[in-house]
Amino acid sequence: MKSFTGKKLFKLSIAIAFCAISGAVTSYPQTTERRPLFQSITIQPGKPTPNASPTPLVRKTSSTQPIVSEASAPPESLRKTMFPGLAEIDIPGYSGVLIESEDGTVVLDSFSNHAFNPASNVKIATSYAVLRTFGPNFRFRSGIWTDGSIDRSTGSLIGNLFVSGRDPIFNYEHAVSIANALNRLGIARIEGNLVVTSNFVMNYSSSSPRSGSLLLRALSSEKRNSAAKRAWSNYVSNSGKVGIANPDPGVEFTGSSYVQVLPSNAELLFTHESAPLKEIVKATMSYSNNFLSERLGDMIGGAYRVAGVVHRDTGVPSYEYSIETCSGLGINRVTPRAQMTLLRVFKKMLKTHGMTFADVMPVAGMDDGTLKSRFDSDIHLGSVVGKTGTLRQTDRGVSTLSGEINTRRGKFLFVIFNQRGNVWTFRNFQNSFVPLVQSYLGGAVSTKYVPIPMAHRLAKSRVVYPVGSRRRIED
């Protein structure tokens, strides 16, 4: 009997040990997910009908409800609305929704105090923080310097050319613009090297050495590729400089490109200034450009600083607004209630500059980008201004949308955070749900908005010469 009991105890101990090891292995966090630099902004063919009626993707509540954790669901009392019909809507996934009037009247509140992944809705915070810090008319400056002298008899600069600056949207056309400005100074040849500082980037590259190499080739009319030539031609057309700017400017270097600090004996030739910050923010938000958002956030200290500005200006606690990136990639946590507060503060700040959300966010159906093919029916065209967000793998699938809707009963702010589910299902739900809400509020009303092509907005860069020069600003 003792022998039989001992064997059973031995087998039982082996089984317990095996289960413990298996549990440890299956609970070990996975860290192999590859994060892309850019979120996809491709508009897929085929779009759901955005009309309020019928709304096949908006249904009465079924057994599937938003969840706080994997094990438990929150009580139905966490959903509040002024319209009983909205209380019966089935909102897919683990989701939070908050819709309010401009004066704070709640239209619908569904789990607004729960934290979700906002995806690219983080870009709203980044955009607010940089506009709040620098102002909407701020321009990023790239200094063009030399440690040599100009020999006008030969059209040569004897010495090195230095380029400093951190313009996040510096591209081919701006490089050729520098060549054009050098030609105007009588410089066609540089007997030296091209040197860029370590914070200089070009064509959305995060590498300063690569950016320097791109700049060197773009400055040369002989080495310039077709993409750079096309970018310059488009820029000349979009900026209204046809017949004014040289159609094929260029400077040739005898040396190569390098990255180093700006020497103390360098003399400023001129400054290249970007388009105003508000136009860069509009492009960043419309196309949901991750590179631009991260670079803009870095200008003020990164995600930690962006969150700090939000906490300071909105008063929301850190546990309701916590971000690790400025673009929305990765794991970020925001409550709809905190996002709503940010929208209100953002709108108030824009008003002090005579601006609205349409000046910095895409207008659905009218602006190019992620909202170009959404809410674009004759009834709803121009009635939604907002920011999208998409993460296909993180948090098991995320789709978000927040901003402002215009109705016959006025403007309303909204936040929709959908998580843990199919992105297309979430997006189709949003496309049906927003018009449905507008129908409860008297119907959609288009805003008085005249779209400006993004290429025209970003063609507002310029060259500025030093004080005392016979050329001050070359628009």
C-alpha positions as CSV (number, residue, x, y, z in Angstrom):
1,M,0.0,0.0,0.0
2,K,2.8,2.4,0.9
3,S,4.6,1.6,-2.3
4,F,1.4,2.2,-4.4
5,T,0.8,5.6,-2.7
6,G,4.4,6.6,-3.3
7,K,4.2,5.9,-7.0
8,K,1.0,8.0,-7.3
9,L,2.6,10.9,-5.4
10,F,5.6,10.7,-7.7
11,K,3.5,10.8,-10.9
12,L,1.4,13.6,-9.5
13,S,4.5,15.8,-8.7
14,I,5.8,15.2,-12.3
15,A,2.4,16.3,-13.7
16,I,2.3,19.5,-11.6
17,A,5.9,20.4,-12.6
18,F,5.1,19.8,-16.3
19,C,2.0,22.1,-16.1
20,A,4.0,24.8,-14.3
21,I,6.7,24.8,-17.1
22,S,4.0,24.8,-19.8
23,G,2.3,27.8,-18.2
24,A,5.5,29.7,-18.0
25,V,6.3,29.1,-21.6
26,T,2.8,30.1,-23.0
27,S,2.7,33.3,-20.9
28,Y,6.1,34.6,-22.0
29,P,5.5,37.9,-23.9
30,Q,6.0,37.8,-27.6
31,T,8.3,40.6,-28.9
32,T,8.8,39.6,-32.5
33,E,6.2,41.9,-34.0
34,R,7.8,44.1,-36.7
35,R,6.7,47.7,-36.6
36,P,6.5,49.4,-39.9
37,L,7.8,53.0,-40.3
38,F,4.7,54.1,-42.1
39,Q,1.0,53.2,-41.7
40,S,-0.7,52.3,-45.0
41,I,-2.7,55.2,-46.4
42,T,-3.8,53.4,-49.6
43,I,-7.4,54.0,-50.3
44,Q,-8.9,50.7,-51.2
45,P,-11.4,50.4,-54.0
46,G,-15.0,49.9,-53.0
47,K,-16.5,52.0,-50.3
48,P,-19.6,51.4,-48.2
49,T,-22.6,53.6,-48.7
50,P,-22.4,56.4,-46.0
51,N,-26.0,57.4,-46.1
52,A,-27.8,57.3,-42.7
53,S,-30.5,55.0,-44.0
54,P,-30.2,52.1,-44.5
55,T,-27.4,51.3,-42.1
56,P,-26.6,47.6,-42.5
57,L,-23.5,47.7,-40.3
58,V,-25.3,49.5,-37.4
59,R,-27.5,47.0,-35.5
60,K,-29.3,46.6,-32.3
61,T,-27.2,45.3,-29.4
62,S,-26.4,41.6,-29.6
63,S,-24.7,39.3,-27.1
64,T,-21.3,40.8,-28.2
65,Q,-20.4,43.8,-26.0
66,P,-17.3,45.9,-25.4
67,I,-15.1,44.4,-22.7
68,V,-12.8,45.8,-20.1
69,S,-10.8,42.7,-19.7
70,E,-10.6,39.3,-21.3
71,A,-12.7,37.8,-18.5
72,S,-15.4,40.4,-17.7
73,A,-17.7,42.8,-19.4
74,P,-18.7,46.2,-18.0
75,P,-22.3,46.9,-17.0
76,E,-24.7,48.4,-19.5
77,S,-25.0,51.5,-17.3
78,L,-21.7,52.7,-18.8
79,R,-23.5,53.7,-22.0
80,K,-25.5,56.9,-21.9
81,T,-27.3,58.7,-24.7
82,M,-29.9,61.4,-25.3
83,F,-31.4,59.2,-28.1
84,P,-32.8,55.8,-27.0
85,G,-32.1,54.4,-30.5
86,L,-28.4,54.9,-30.1
87,A,-28.4,52.9,-26.8
88,E,-29.4,49.8,-28.8
89,I,-26.5,50.1,-31.3
90,D,-24.1,47.2,-31.4
91,I,-20.6,48.7,-31.3
92,P,-18.1,46.0,-32.5
93,G,-15.0,45.0,-30.6
94,Y,-13.5,46.4,-27.4
95,S,-14.6,50.0,-28.0
96,G,-15.2,53.4,-26.6
97,V,-17.4,56.2,-28.1
98,L,-18.0,59.7,-27.0
99,I,-20.0,62.4,-28.8
100,E,-20.7,65.8,-27.4
101,S,-22.1,69.1,-28.5
102,E,-19.9,72.2,-28.4
103,D,-21.4,73.2,-25.1
104,G,-20.6,69.8,-23.6
105,T,-24.0,68.1,-23.9
106,V,-23.5,64.4,-24.2
107,V,-25.1,62.8,-27.2
108,L,-23.6,59.3,-26.6
109,D,-21.1,58.1,-24.0
110,S,-20.1,54.4,-24.3
111,F,-17.2,53.4,-22.0
112,S,-15.5,56.8,-22.4
113,N,-13.5,56.3,-19.2
114,H,-11.8,53.1,-20.4
115,A,-8.4,53.3,-22.1
116,F,-7.9,52.2,-25.7
117,N,-5.1,52.3,-28.3
118,P,-5.8,55.5,-30.2
119,A,-3.5,54.5,-33.1
120,S,-2.8,57.5,-35.3
121,N,-5.2,59.7,-33.3
122,V,-2.0,60.3,-31.3
123,K,-1.0,62.6,-34.2
124,I,-3.7,65.0,-32.9
125,A,-1.7,65.4,-29.7
126,T,1.6,65.8,-31.6
127,S,0.1,68.4,-33.9
128,Y,-1.4,70.3,-31.0
129,A,1.8,70.3,-29.1
130,V,4.0,71.6,-32.0
131,L,1.5,74.2,-33.0
132,R,1.1,75.3,-29.4
133,T,4.9,75.5,-29.1
134,F,6.0,77.1,-32.4
135,G,2.8,78.7,-33.7
136,P,1.0,77.9,-37.0
137,N,3.1,80.3,-39.2
138,F,6.5,79.0,-38.0
139,R,8.9,77.9,-40.7
140,F,11.8,75.4,-40.4
141,R,15.0,76.9,-41.6
142,S,17.9,75.3,-43.4
143,G,21.0,77.5,-43.4
144,I,23.3,77.5,-46.5
145,W,26.8,78.5,-45.4
146,T,30.4,78.6,-46.8
147,D,33.9,78.8,-45.5
148,G,35.2,80.0,-48.8
149,S,34.8,83.0,-51.2
150,I,33.0,83.6,-54.5
151,D,35.0,84.1,-57.7
152,R,32.4,85.9,-59.9
153,S,34.7,85.9,-62.9
154,T,34.5,82.1,-63.1
155,G,31.2,81.6,-61.3
156,S,32.9,79.5,-58.7
157,L,32.7,79.2,-54.9
158,I,36.2,78.4,-53.7
159,G,35.6,76.4,-50.5
160,N,33.0,74.1,-49.0
161,L,29.2,74.5,-48.9
162,F,27.5,73.7,-45.6
163,V,23.8,72.9,-45.1
164,S,22.3,73.0,-41.6
165,G,18.8,72.6,-40.3
166,R,16.1,70.1,-39.3
167,D,13.3,70.7,-41.8
168,P,11.3,67.5,-41.7
169,I,9.7,68.0,-45.1
170,F,12.9,68.9,-47.0
171,N,12.6,67.1,-50.4
172,Y,14.0,67.1,-53.9
173,E,12.3,70.4,-54.9
174,H,13.9,72.2,-52.0
175,A,17.3,70.9,-53.0
176,V,16.9,72.2,-56.5
177,S,15.6,75.5,-55.0
178,I,19.0,75.8,-53.2
179,A,20.7,75.3,-56.6
180,N,18.5,78.0,-58.1
181,A,19.4,80.4,-55.3
182,L,23.1,79.6,-55.7
183,N,22.9,80.3,-59.4
184,R,21.3,83.7,-58.6
185,L,24.4,84.5,-56.5
186,G,26.5,83.8,-59.5
187,I,27.7,80.3,-58.3
188,A,27.6,77.4,-60.8
189,R,30.6,75.5,-59.5
190,I,31.8,74.7,-56.0
191,E,35.5,73.8,-55.6
192,G,35.0,71.9,-52.4
193,N,32.7,69.5,-50.6
194,L,29.1,69.5,-49.6
195,V,28.8,69.2,-45.8
196,V,25.5,68.6,-43.9
197,T,25.0,68.7,-40.2
198,S,23.9,65.6,-38.3
199,N,20.3,66.8,-37.9
200,F,19.7,67.4,-41.6
201,V,17.3,64.9,-43.4
202,M,15.9,64.7,-46.9
203,N,13.2,62.8,-48.6
204,Y,11.9,61.3,-45.4
205,S,15.2,59.5,-44.8
206,S,16.4,59.3,-41.1
207,S,20.0,59.0,-42.3
208,S,22.0,62.2,-42.5
209,P,24.8,60.6,-44.6
210,R,22.3,59.3,-47.1
211,S,20.5,62.7,-47.1
212,G,23.7,64.4,-47.8
213,S,24.4,62.1,-50.8
214,L,20.8,62.7,-52.1
215,L,21.3,66.5,-51.8
216,L,24.6,66.4,-53.6
217,R,23.1,64.7,-56.7
218,A,20.0,66.8,-56.6
219,L,22.0,70.0,-56.7
220,S,23.7,68.9,-59.9
221,S,21.8,69.4,-63.1
222,E,23.9,66.6,-64.6
223,K,23.4,64.1,-61.8
224,R,19.8,64.9,-60.9
225,N,17.5,62.0,-61.4
226,S,14.1,62.1,-63.1
227,A,12.2,62.2,-59.8
228,A,14.1,65.3,-58.7
229,K,13.5,67.0,-62.1
230,R,9.8,66.2,-61.9
231,A,9.6,67.5,-58.3
232,W,11.2,70.8,-59.3
233,S,8.9,71.2,-62.3
234,N,5.8,70.5,-60.2
235,Y,7.1,72.9,-57.5
236,V,7.6,75.7,-60.1
237,S,4.1,75.2,-61.3
238,N,2.4,74.9,-57.9
239,S,4.3,77.9,-56.5
240,G,3.4,80.2,-59.4
241,K,7.0,80.7,-60.5
242,V,6.6,79.6,-64.1
243,G,8.7,81.9,-66.2
244,I,10.5,83.2,-63.1
245,A,12.5,80.3,-61.8
246,N,15.3,78.6,-63.8
247,P,13.8,75.4,-65.3
248,D,17.1,73.6,-64.8
249,P,19.3,75.2,-62.2
250,G,22.4,73.4,-60.9
251,V,25.8,73.6,-59.3
252,E,28.6,71.1,-59.7
253,F,31.0,70.0,-56.9
254,T,34.6,68.9,-57.2
255,G,34.3,67.1,-53.9
256,S,31.9,64.7,-52.1
257,S,29.3,64.9,-49.3
258,Y,30.1,64.6,-45.6
259,V,28.4,65.0,-42.2
260,Q,30.1,67.2,-39.6
261,V,29.4,70.1,-37.4
262,L,29.2,73.6,-38.7
263,P,32.6,75.4,-38.4
264,S,32.9,78.7,-36.5
265,N,34.2,80.5,-39.6
266,A,31.3,79.7,-41.8
267,E,29.4,82.6,-43.4
268,L,25.7,82.5,-44.1
269,L,24.8,82.8,-47.8
270,F,21.1,82.5,-47.4
271,T,18.3,80.5,-45.6
272,H,15.8,78.1,-47.1
273,E,12.5,78.2,-45.2
274,S,9.9,75.5,-45.3
275,A,6.2,76.1,-45.8
276,P,4.4,77.3,-42.7
277,L,4.0,74.7,-39.9
278,K,0.2,74.7,-40.3
279,E,0.6,73.4,-43.9
280,I,3.0,70.7,-42.8
281,V,0.6,69.6,-40.0
282,K,-2.2,69.5,-42.5
283,A,-0.2,67.2,-44.7
284,T,0.9,65.1,-41.7
285,M,-2.7,64.6,-40.5
286,S,-4.2,64.1,-44.0
287,Y,-1.8,61.4,-45.1
288,S,-1.2,60.1,-41.5
289,N,2.5,60.4,-42.2
290,N,4.4,58.6,-39.4
291,F,7.8,60.0,-40.3
292,L,6.7,63.6,-40.2
293,S,4.8,63.1,-36.9
294,E,7.8,61.5,-35.2
295,R,10.1,64.3,-36.5
296,L,7.7,67.0,-35.4
297,G,7.4,65.5,-32.0
298,D,11.1,65.2,-31.7
299,M,11.3,69.0,-32.2
300,I,9.8,69.5,-28.7
301,G,11.3,66.5,-26.9
302,G,9.5,63.4,-28.1
303,A,6.4,61.5,-26.9
304,Y,7.1,62.2,-23.2
305,R,7.0,65.9,-23.9
306,V,4.0,65.7,-26.2
307,A,2.1,63.9,-23.4
308,G,3.3,66.5,-20.9
309,V,1.9,69.3,-23.0
310,V,-1.5,67.4,-23.2
311,H,-1.5,66.9,-19.4
312,R,-0.6,70.5,-18.7
313,D,-3.1,72.1,-21.0
314,T,-6.1,69.7,-20.7
315,G,-5.7,68.7,-17.0
316,V,-6.3,65.0,-17.9
317,P,-4.3,62.6,-15.6
318,S,-1.4,60.6,-17.0
319,Y,-3.3,57.3,-16.6
320,E,-5.9,58.6,-19.1
321,Y,-3.4,59.8,-21.7
322,S,-0.2,57.7,-21.9
323,I,1.8,57.5,-25.2
324,E,5.1,56.0,-26.2
325,T,5.3,57.4,-29.8
326,C,4.4,60.6,-31.5
327,S,2.9,58.9,-34.5
328,G,0.6,56.4,-32.8
329,L,2.6,53.3,-33.7
330,G,3.1,50.8,-30.9
331,I,1.3,50.6,-27.5
332,N,-0.4,53.8,-26.5
333,R,-3.4,54.2,-24.1
334,V,-5.9,57.0,-24.2
335,T,-9.5,57.3,-22.9
336,P,-12.2,58.8,-25.2
337,R,-12.9,61.2,-22.4
338,A,-9.3,62.5,-22.5
339,Q,-9.3,62.6,-26.3
340,M,-12.5,64.7,-26.2
341,T,-10.9,67.2,-23.8
342,L,-7.9,67.5,-26.1
343,L,-10.1,68.2,-29.1
344,R,-11.8,71.0,-27.1
345,V,-8.5,72.6,-26.1
346,F,-7.1,72.2,-29.6
347,K,-10.2,73.8,-31.1
348,K,-9.9,76.7,-28.7
349,M,-6.2,77.2,-29.5
350,L,-6.9,77.2,-33.3
351,K,-9.7,79.8,-32.8
352,T,-7.2,82.3,-31.3
353,H,-5.3,82.1,-34.6
354,G,-8.5,82.4,-36.7
355,M,-8.3,78.8,-37.7
356,T,-10.5,75.7,-37.5
357,F,-10.0,71.9,-37.5
358,A,-10.3,72.1,-41.3
359,D,-7.0,74.0,-41.4
360,V,-5.1,71.2,-39.8
361,M,-7.1,68.0,-40.4
362,P,-8.5,66.4,-43.5
363,V,-12.1,67.2,-44.6
364,A,-13.8,63.9,-45.5
365,G,-14.4,63.5,-49.2
366,M,-12.6,66.7,-50.1
367,D,-9.0,66.5,-49.0
368,D,-6.5,63.9,-50.3
369,G,-5.4,61.3,-47.8
370,T,-7.0,58.8,-45.5
371,L,-10.5,60.5,-45.6
372,K,-10.7,61.1,-49.3
373,S,-13.1,58.3,-50.0
374,R,-15.1,58.3,-46.8
375,F,-18.3,60.3,-46.0
376,D,-18.2,61.5,-49.6
377,S,-21.8,61.2,-50.7
378,D,-23.7,64.3,-51.8
379,I,-25.4,64.4,-48.5
380,H,-22.4,64.1,-46.3
381,L,-19.6,65.6,-48.4
382,G,-17.6,68.1,-46.3
383,S,-19.6,67.4,-43.1
384,V,-16.9,65.4,-41.3
385,V,-13.4,66.7,-40.3
386,G,-11.2,64.3,-38.4
387,K,-8.3,62.1,-38.0
388,T,-8.2,58.4,-38.7
389,G,-6.1,55.7,-37.0
390,T,-5.2,52.1,-38.1
391,L,-3.1,49.3,-36.6
392,R,-3.7,46.0,-38.2
393,Q,-1.7,43.8,-35.8
394,T,-1.1,45.7,-32.6
395,D,-3.8,45.1,-29.9
396,R,-5.4,42.6,-32.2
397,G,-6.5,45.2,-34.7
398,V,-7.3,48.9,-34.1
399,S,-9.3,51.5,-36.1
400,T,-10.1,54.9,-34.7
401,L,-11.7,58.2,-35.8
402,S,-12.2,61.4,-34.0
403,G,-12.8,65.1,-34.8
404,E,-15.9,67.2,-35.6
405,I,-19.2,66.6,-37.4
406,N,-21.4,69.3,-38.8
407,T,-25.2,68.9,-38.5
408,R,-28.4,71.0,-38.7
409,R,-28.2,71.3,-34.9
410,G,-24.7,72.6,-35.0
411,K,-21.2,71.2,-34.7
412,F,-20.4,68.2,-32.5
413,L,-17.2,66.6,-31.4
414,F,-16.8,62.9,-31.5
415,V,-14.3,60.1,-30.6
416,I,-14.6,56.5,-31.8
417,F,-12.0,54.0,-30.6
418,N,-12.5,50.5,-31.9
419,Q,-10.1,47.8,-30.8
420,R,-9.6,44.0,-30.9
421,G,-11.2,43.1,-34.2
422,N,-11.1,43.3,-38.0
423,V,-10.0,46.8,-39.2
424,W,-12.4,46.8,-42.1
425,T,-15.3,45.8,-39.9
426,F,-14.5,48.7,-37.6
427,R,-14.1,51.2,-40.5
428,N,-17.4,50.1,-42.1
429,F,-19.1,50.5,-38.7
430,Q,-17.8,54.1,-38.5
431,N,-18.9,54.8,-42.0
432,S,-22.5,53.9,-41.1
433,F,-22.5,55.1,-37.5
434,V,-21.4,58.7,-38.0
435,P,-24.1,59.4,-40.7
436,L,-26.6,57.7,-38.4
437,V,-25.7,60.1,-35.5
438,Q,-25.9,63.0,-37.9
439,S,-29.5,61.9,-38.9
440,Y,-30.5,62.0,-35.2
441,L,-29.1,65.6,-35.1
442,G,-31.2,66.8,-38.0
443,G,-29.0,65.6,-40.8
444,A,-25.5,66.4,-42.2
445,V,-24.5,69.9,-43.3
446,S,-21.4,70.5,-45.4
447,T,-18.9,73.0,-44.0
448,K,-18.0,76.0,-46.1
449,Y,-14.6,74.6,-47.1
450,V,-12.7,75.1,-50.3
451,P,-10.0,72.5,-50.6
452,I,-6.5,73.6,-51.5
453,P,-4.3,70.9,-53.2
454,M,-1.6,69.7,-50.8
455,A,1.1,70.4,-53.4
456,H,0.0,74.1,-53.4
457,R,0.1,74.2,-49.6
458,L,3.6,72.8,-49.4
459,A,4.9,74.9,-52.3
460,K,4.9,77.9,-49.9
461,S,8.6,77.5,-49.1
462,R,11.0,80.4,-49.7
463,V,14.6,81.6,-49.8
464,V,15.6,84.4,-47.4
465,Y,18.9,86.3,-47.8
466,P,20.7,88.0,-44.9
467,V,19.9,91.5,-43.8
468,G,21.8,94.0,-46.0
469,S,21.7,91.7,-49.0
470,R,20.1,93.2,-52.1
471,R,17.7,90.3,-52.0
472,R,15.8,89.9,-48.7
473,I,13.0,87.4,-49.4
474,E,12.6,85.4,-52.6
475,D,9.0,84.1,-52.4
